[in-house]
Amino acid sequence: MRAIFVMMKCEMGQAYRVAQDAADTVEQLSELYSISGQYDLLGKFYLAPEEDIGRFVTERLQTIGGVKDTYTLIAFNAFSPG
């Protein structure tokens, strides 16, 4: 599994509805946070190695009602204490 992080900018007043929609319908979602700043939500998603990141973001996340913009970060490695 590969981890990607996606920041989502939502229509005004829609961040919590978008978050609930994503939590209810996107099986690849691991964690979703409401955040401050330029974007409203930050999601961590785990994709199968054969899953196309571009298609996942454009066809699965950008099509959620209320999502205006996304910014995707691809993780290379995960590090843990100890």
The 8 nearest C-alpha neighbors of each residue, nearest first, counted from 0:
[[1, 47, 46, 45, 48, 2, 49, 50],
 [2, 0, 46, 45, 47, 48, 3, 74],
 [3, 1, 45, 44, 74, 46, 0, 43],
 [2, 4, 73, 44, 74, 72, 43, 45],
 [3, 5, 43, 72, 42, 71, 44, 73],
 [6, 4, 71, 42, 70, 41, 72, 7],
 [5, 7, 41, 70, 69, 40, 38, 42],
 [8, 6, 69, 40, 38, 68, 39, 9],
 [7, 9, 38, 68, 39, 67, 66, 69],
 [10, 8, 66, 67, 65, 14, 13, 11],
 [9, 11, 65, 13, 67, 66, 12, 8],
 [12, 10, 13, 9, 14, 65, 8, 67],
 [11, 13, 14, 10, 15, 9, 16, 65],
 [12, 14, 16, 10, 11, 15, 65, 9],
 [15, 13, 17, 16, 9, 12, 18, 39],
 [16, 14, 18, 17, 13, 19, 12, 33],
 [15, 17, 19, 13, 18, 14, 20, 65],
 [18, 16, 20, 14, 15, 19, 13, 21],
 [19, 17, 15, 21, 16, 20, 14, 22],
 [18, 20, 22, 16, 21, 17, 23, 15],
 [19, 21, 17, 23, 18, 22, 16, 24],
 [22, 20, 18, 24, 25, 23, 19, 17],
 [23, 21, 19, 20, 24, 18, 25, 28],
 [24, 22, 20, 21, 19, 25, 26, 18],
 [23, 25, 21, 22, 20, 26, 19, 28],
 [26, 24, 21, 27, 28, 22, 23, 59],
 [25, 27, 28, 24, 22, 23, 29, 21],
 [26, 28, 44, 45, 25, 46, 29, 43],
 [29, 27, 44, 26, 25, 30, 43, 45],
 [28, 30, 44, 43, 27, 45, 31, 42],
 [31, 29, 43, 42, 28, 32, 44, 41],
 [32, 30, 42, 41, 43, 40, 33, 29],
 [33, 31, 41, 40, 34, 42, 30, 18],
 [32, 34, 40, 39, 41, 31, 35, 14],
 [35, 33, 39, 40, 32, 41, 36, 38],
 [36, 34, 39, 38, 37, 33, 40, 41],
 [35, 37, 38, 34, 39, 40, 8, 33],
 [36, 38, 39, 35, 8, 34, 7, 6],
 [39, 37, 8, 36, 7, 40, 6, 35],
 [38, 40, 8, 34, 33, 7, 35, 14],
 [41, 39, 33, 7, 34, 32, 6, 38],
 [42, 40, 6, 32, 31, 5, 7, 33],
 [43, 41, 31, 5, 4, 30, 44, 32],
 [44, 42, 4, 30, 29, 3, 28, 31],
 [43, 45, 28, 27, 29, 3, 2, 4],
 [46, 44, 2, 1, 27, 0, 3, 28],
 [47, 45, 1, 0, 50, 27, 48, 44],
 [46, 48, 0, 50, 49, 1, 45, 51],
 [49, 47, 50, 0, 46, 1, 51, 45],
 [48, 50, 47, 51, 46, 52, 0, 1],
 [51, 49, 47, 48, 46, 52, 55, 54],
 [50, 52, 54, 53, 55, 49, 48, 46],
 [53, 51, 55, 54, 56, 50, 46, 3],
 [54, 52, 56, 55, 51, 57, 58, 50],
 [53, 55, 57, 58, 51, 56, 52, 59],
 [54, 56, 52, 59, 53, 58, 57, 51],
 [57, 55, 60, 53, 54, 59, 58, 61],
 [58, 56, 61, 54, 55, 59, 53, 60],
 [57, 59, 54, 55, 56, 62, 60, 61],
 [60, 58, 55, 56, 62, 57, 61, 63],
 [61, 59, 56, 62, 63, 57, 58, 55],
 [60, 62, 57, 63, 66, 59, 56, 58],
 [61, 63, 60, 59, 58, 64, 57, 66],
 [64, 62, 60, 61, 66, 65, 17, 59],
 [63, 65, 66, 62, 17, 61, 20, 67],
 [64, 66, 10, 9, 13, 17, 67, 63],
 [65, 67, 9, 64, 63, 68, 61, 8],
 [68, 66, 9, 8, 10, 65, 69, 7],
 [67, 69, 8, 7, 66, 9, 70, 61],
 [68, 70, 7, 6, 8, 71, 5, 61],
 [69, 71, 6, 5, 7, 72, 68, 4],
 [70, 72, 5, 4, 6, 69, 73, 3],
 [73, 71, 4, 3, 5, 74, 70, 6],
 [72, 74, 3, 4, 75, 71, 2, 1],
 [73, 75, 3, 2, 76, 72, 77, 4],
 [74, 76, 73, 77, 2, 1, 3, 72],
 [77, 75, 74, 78, 2, 1, 73, 79],
 [76, 78, 79, 75, 74, 2, 1, 80],
 [79, 77, 76, 80, 81, 75, 74, 2],
 [80, 78, 81, 77, 76, 75, 74, 2],
 [81, 79, 78, 77, 76, 75, 74, 2],
 [80, 79, 78, 77, 76, 75, 74, 2]]
